[in-house]
Amino acid sequence: MSRVAVLIPAAGEGRRLGLGPKAFVRVGGTALLAHVARSFQGVADELLIAVPPGREAEAAALAPLAEVLPGGDTRQDTVRALLARTRADVVLVHDVARPFAPPAATARVLAAAQNDGAASAVLDVADTLHDATLDRAVPREALRLVQTPQAFERALLQRAHERARAHGLYGTDDAQLVRALPHAVTLVAGSPLSHKLTGPADLELLEALAHGLGFTAPRDVAPR
Protein backbone atom coordinates (compact mmCIF):
# COMPACT_ATOMS: atom_id res chain seq x y z
CA MET A 1 0.00 0.00 0.00
CA SER A 2 1.23 3.51 -0.83
CA ARG A 3 1.90 5.85 2.04
CA VAL A 4 -0.20 9.00 1.81
CA ALA A 5 0.69 12.42 3.19
CA VAL A 6 -2.00 15.09 3.36
CA LEU A 7 -0.61 18.60 2.90
CA ILE A 8 -2.67 21.56 4.11
CA PRO A 9 -1.25 24.91 2.98
CA ALA A 10 -3.05 27.24 5.40
CA ALA A 11 -0.58 30.11 5.70
CA GLY A 12 -2.64 32.78 3.94
CA GLU A 13 -3.70 35.90 5.80
CA GLY A 14 -7.30 35.85 4.53
CA ARG A 15 -7.25 39.50 3.45
CA ARG A 16 -10.21 39.25 1.06
CA LEU A 17 -12.45 37.84 3.79
CA GLY A 18 -11.14 40.27 6.40
CA LEU A 19 -11.34 37.87 9.37
CA GLY A 20 -7.68 36.95 9.65
CA PRO A 21 -6.12 33.67 8.52
CA LYS A 22 -8.81 31.31 7.27
CA ALA A 23 -7.33 28.40 9.23
CA PHE A 24 -8.67 29.99 12.42
CA VAL A 25 -12.03 31.27 11.14
CA ARG A 26 -14.85 29.41 12.87
CA VAL A 27 -17.74 27.71 11.13
CA GLY A 28 -20.33 25.98 13.28
CA GLY A 29 -18.28 26.94 16.35
CA THR A 30 -15.15 25.18 15.11
CA ALA A 31 -12.05 26.49 13.35
CA LEU A 32 -11.73 25.50 9.69
CA LEU A 33 -8.39 23.86 10.44
CA ALA A 34 -10.02 21.51 12.96
CA HIS A 35 -12.77 20.62 10.47
CA VAL A 36 -10.19 19.79 7.79
CA ALA A 37 -7.94 17.81 10.13
CA ARG A 38 -10.94 15.72 11.21
CA SER A 39 -12.01 15.07 7.62
CA PHE A 40 -8.69 13.37 6.78
CA GLN A 41 -8.52 11.06 9.78
CA GLY A 42 -8.12 7.54 8.47
CA VAL A 43 -6.87 8.82 5.10
CA ALA A 44 -3.42 10.14 5.93
CA ASP A 45 -0.36 8.33 7.16
CA GLU A 46 0.99 11.84 7.71
CA LEU A 47 -0.84 15.14 8.12
CA LEU A 48 1.33 18.20 7.48
CA ILE A 49 -0.05 21.70 7.99
CA ALA A 50 1.52 25.10 7.34
CA VAL A 51 0.15 28.24 9.01
CA PRO A 52 1.27 31.87 9.30
CA PRO A 53 4.57 32.10 11.22
CA GLY A 54 3.99 32.57 14.92
CA ARG A 55 0.68 30.69 15.02
CA GLU A 56 2.06 27.15 15.04
CA ALA A 57 1.10 26.43 18.66
CA GLU A 58 -2.49 27.53 18.06
CA ALA A 59 -2.70 25.27 15.02
CA ALA A 60 -1.19 22.33 16.90
CA ALA A 61 -3.95 22.63 19.49
CA LEU A 62 -6.54 22.41 16.73
CA ALA A 63 -4.88 19.46 14.96
CA PRO A 64 -2.88 17.56 17.61
CA LEU A 65 -2.05 14.63 15.30
CA ALA A 66 -0.45 16.87 12.65
CA GLU A 67 3.02 18.23 12.14
CA VAL A 68 2.69 22.01 11.96
CA LEU A 69 5.14 24.22 10.09
CA PRO A 70 5.42 27.94 9.32
CA GLY A 71 4.25 28.77 5.83
CA GLY A 72 6.03 30.65 3.06
CA ASP A 73 5.33 33.93 1.33
CA THR A 74 3.05 32.32 -1.27
CA ARG A 75 0.89 29.22 -1.48
CA GLN A 76 3.41 27.73 -3.87
CA ASP A 77 6.28 28.33 -1.43
CA THR A 78 4.21 26.76 1.33
CA VAL A 79 3.38 23.60 -0.62
CA ARG A 80 7.03 23.22 -1.59
CA ALA A 81 8.05 23.45 2.08
CA LEU A 82 5.45 20.84 3.05
CA LEU A 83 6.64 18.54 0.26
CA ALA A 84 10.18 18.71 1.61
CA ARG A 85 9.00 17.27 4.96
CA THR A 86 7.57 14.01 3.65
CA ARG A 87 8.75 10.88 1.87
CA ALA A 88 5.26 9.50 1.32
CA ASP A 89 4.57 7.86 -2.03
CA VAL A 90 1.48 9.97 -2.68
CA VAL A 91 0.65 13.47 -1.48
CA LEU A 92 -2.82 14.92 -1.28
CA VAL A 93 -3.06 18.74 -1.24
CA HIS A 94 -6.16 20.39 0.18
CA ASP A 95 -7.19 23.96 0.88
CA VAL A 96 -8.15 24.76 4.45
CA ALA A 97 -10.84 27.03 2.99
CA ARG A 98 -12.79 23.89 1.94
CA PRO A 99 -13.71 22.38 5.31
CA PHE A 100 -16.33 19.84 4.21
CA ALA A 101 -14.77 17.81 1.39
CA PRO A 102 -16.60 14.46 1.61
CA PRO A 103 -14.64 11.22 2.01
CA ALA A 104 -16.01 9.81 -1.26
CA ALA A 105 -14.49 12.68 -3.28
CA THR A 106 -11.16 12.24 -1.50
CA ALA A 107 -11.19 8.51 -2.25
CA ARG A 108 -11.85 9.16 -5.95
CA VAL A 109 -8.96 11.61 -6.18
CA LEU A 110 -6.53 9.30 -4.39
CA ALA A 111 -7.47 6.29 -6.51
CA ALA A 112 -6.99 8.25 -9.73
CA ALA A 113 -3.62 9.63 -8.61
CA GLN A 114 -2.37 6.18 -7.66
CA ASN A 115 -3.29 4.96 -11.16
CA ASP A 116 -2.32 7.99 -13.25
CA GLY A 117 0.15 9.98 -11.14
CA ALA A 118 -1.97 13.13 -10.78
CA ALA A 119 -5.64 13.89 -10.17
CA SER A 120 -7.91 16.74 -9.20
CA ALA A 121 -11.48 17.05 -8.00
CA VAL A 122 -13.64 19.15 -10.34
CA LEU A 123 -17.28 20.06 -10.85
CA ASP A 124 -19.23 20.41 -14.07
CA VAL A 125 -20.43 23.96 -14.77
CA ALA A 126 -24.18 23.96 -14.19
CA ASP A 127 -24.98 27.64 -14.73
CA THR A 128 -25.09 29.65 -17.93
CA LEU A 129 -21.83 31.54 -18.49
CA HIS A 130 -21.92 35.04 -19.97
CA ASP A 131 -19.00 37.04 -21.33
CA ALA A 132 -19.83 40.61 -20.31
CA THR A 133 -17.18 42.08 -22.63
CA LEU A 134 -18.51 40.37 -25.75
CA ASP A 135 -22.11 40.32 -24.44
CA ARG A 136 -22.67 36.70 -25.34
CA ALA A 137 -22.96 33.31 -23.73
CA VAL A 138 -19.89 31.13 -23.33
CA PRO A 139 -20.16 27.39 -24.10
CA ARG A 140 -19.82 25.55 -20.82
CA GLU A 141 -19.60 21.90 -21.92
CA ALA A 142 -15.78 21.80 -21.93
CA LEU A 143 -15.34 23.87 -18.76
CA ARG A 144 -14.87 22.58 -15.21
CA LEU A 145 -14.69 24.21 -11.77
CA VAL A 146 -11.46 23.08 -10.12
CA GLN A 147 -11.53 22.08 -6.45
CA THR A 148 -9.27 20.41 -3.97
CA PRO A 149 -8.32 17.81 -2.91
CA GLN A 150 -5.72 17.18 -5.57
CA ALA A 151 -3.35 14.22 -5.32
CA PHE A 152 -0.02 13.38 -6.93
CA GLU A 153 2.88 11.00 -6.85
CA ARG A 154 5.24 12.87 -4.54
CA ALA A 155 8.22 12.71 -6.90
CA LEU A 156 6.07 14.06 -9.75
CA LEU A 157 4.85 17.03 -7.73
CA GLN A 158 8.37 17.76 -6.53
CA ARG A 159 9.58 17.87 -10.14
CA ALA A 160 6.74 20.21 -11.02
CA HIS A 161 7.61 22.59 -8.19
CA GLU A 162 11.32 22.52 -9.01
CA ARG A 163 10.61 23.35 -12.65
CA ALA A 164 8.20 26.12 -11.68
CA ARG A 165 10.78 27.67 -9.37
CA ALA A 166 13.51 27.48 -12.01
CA HIS A 167 11.32 29.10 -14.68
CA GLY A 168 9.50 31.66 -12.52
CA LEU A 169 6.17 29.92 -13.11
CA TYR A 170 3.30 30.55 -10.69
CA GLY A 171 0.10 28.53 -10.59
CA THR A 172 -3.01 29.04 -8.51
CA ASP A 173 -3.07 25.30 -7.83
CA ASP A 174 -0.62 22.40 -8.04
CA ALA A 175 -2.32 20.78 -11.01
CA GLN A 176 -1.27 23.72 -13.19
CA LEU A 177 2.38 23.15 -12.29
CA VAL A 178 2.13 19.42 -13.07
CA ARG A 179 0.54 20.10 -16.48
CA ALA A 180 3.44 22.44 -17.27
CA LEU A 181 5.99 19.56 -17.00
CA PRO A 182 4.03 18.38 -19.09
CA HIS A 183 2.04 15.62 -17.37
CA ALA A 184 -1.69 14.97 -17.60
CA VAL A 185 -3.94 15.48 -14.57
CA THR A 186 -6.94 13.17 -14.33
CA LEU A 187 -10.19 14.98 -13.52
CA VAL A 188 -12.61 13.23 -11.17
CA ALA A 189 -15.94 14.21 -9.70
CA GLY A 190 -15.69 16.56 -6.75
CA SER A 191 -18.60 17.67 -4.59
CA PRO A 192 -20.71 20.81 -4.06
CA LEU A 193 -20.16 20.19 -0.34
CA SER A 194 -16.51 21.11 -0.86
CA HIS A 195 -17.41 24.79 -1.11
CA LYS A 196 -14.59 27.29 -0.72
CA LEU A 197 -14.61 30.14 1.78
CA THR A 198 -13.68 33.31 -0.09
CA GLY A 199 -16.10 36.07 0.93
CA PRO A 200 -18.90 36.80 3.46
CA ALA A 201 -21.56 35.04 1.36
CA ASP A 202 -19.47 31.86 1.41
CA LEU A 203 -19.29 32.03 5.19
CA GLU A 204 -23.08 32.08 5.38
CA LEU A 205 -23.30 29.05 3.10
CA LEU A 206 -20.67 27.13 5.08
CA GLU A 207 -22.52 27.88 8.32
CA ALA A 208 -25.64 26.37 6.77
CA LEU A 209 -23.64 23.33 5.63
CA ALA A 210 -22.17 22.91 9.11
CA HIS A 211 -25.64 22.80 10.61
CA GLY A 212 -26.95 20.47 7.91
CA LEU A 213 -24.01 18.10 8.27
CA GLY A 214 -24.14 18.15 12.07
CA PHE A 215 -20.77 19.92 12.54
CA THR A 216 -21.99 22.58 14.95
CA ALA A 217 -20.67 21.46 18.34
CA PRO A 218 -17.37 23.02 19.46
CA ARG A 219 -14.59 20.52 18.66
CA ASP A 220 -11.44 22.39 19.63
CA VAL A 221 -9.89 24.05 22.63
CA ALA A 222 -8.34 27.18 21.10
CA PRO A 223 -9.56 30.45 22.60
CA ARG A 224 -11.79 32.77 20.63
Summary of the structure (lengths in Angstrom):
residues: 224
radius of gyration: 17.2
end to end distance: 40.5
largest distance: 52.1
contacts: 742
relative contact order: 0.19
helix: 33%
strand: 23%
